[in-house]
Amino acid sequence: MVNVGIVGAGIRGQMYAQSLAGFPGARVTAVCDLDPRTAQKAADEFGLAAFTDHRAMLERGGLDAVIVATPDFAHREAAVDAARSGAHLLLEKPLATTAEDCRAIAEAVREAGVQCMVGFENRWNPAIRRIHDLSAGGALGDVLTQNILLSNTYYVPTRMIPWAARSSPAWFLMSHTVDAALWVADKPVASVVARGSRGRLAELGVDTWDVVHALLTFADGTTANLTSTWVLPESSPSIIDFQYKVVGSRSAVDVDLQDQSFRHAGDSYTWPGMLGGEIDGRLQGPPTWMVQSFVAALAEGKPVGPGLDQGALVTDVVLAVLESLRTGEAVPLAATPAA
């Protein structure tokens, strides 16, 4: 039995608790959140011990693994402390938002001899896994270019996450697509050029980037073009727009991950998708399958991943995106390995 504690009892932390409820070989026993009401609400719903300090949760002992579901910028302290306590880690993506934090987490994990998975959940998305498998199996030939769009409506930065001003579409969304692009291409990144705009969200009290475009150039000269925005109209049929196109030397793939061939017309017109929700009372979808894969691998003594190297690589690329946005210049990534 893998005993699990969760740090961060917001949307993602509660989803992980629900995803593991009744899952064979796993038992969530504790939850921690800085807001005592949030921690207690999750504890009451799932029958857990509630904490407002992750150190107190760790000191109680008995945890084999810890899920860190705190905001993008707030992973380091909980991750380092959990690793030092001997717990394996599942960290929300990105691994961290600074190179220094990445190094601190990696050092703690390696010194403690524990495992660490970074939550790039789209590796459990059937469509993206299929693209990866086509590439890895040679059906695409050489991957010549990728075009990936992942965006949200205004709802996400203005109402869903209260810390949006300390993040951006680059961290919150593009870390997903950077990981996917590297996983599919399986080539080292040589340079990044980024452009974007800001101002509209700032008018609404969230001072961050509205739109980010990034061109990744791989060592062989092939490319991946990524776009993420936080300014889609709230009248959009879904809060997420996700499109993925790959052109290879032998074939091409075009996937609409938003539509999923399901549309619902009623009082409004929606594309709710089919990868989420519940079946027989159990959550389904990539993040659920990811966390279940994590605990199943631990229970069986198998390695987990994507791990520290992949997490640090994605952080390096997103930092380069932000540096290029700041300077207007191309940013080289020397000897960056493939994912």
Secondary structure by P-SEA (a helix, b strand, c coil): cbbbbbccccaaaaaaaaaacccccccccbbbbccaaaaaaaaaacbbbbbccaaaaaaaccccbbbbbcccccccaaaaaaaaabbbbbbcccccccaaaaaaaaaaaaaacbbbbccccccccaaaaaaaaaaaacccccccbbbbbbbccccccccccccccccccccccaaaaaaaaaaaacccccbbbbbbccccccccccccccbbbbbbbcccccbbbbbbbccccccccccbbbbbbbbcccbbbbbccccccccccccccccccccccccccccccaaaaaaaaaaaaaaacccccccaaaaaaaaaaaaaaaaaaaccbbbbbcccccc
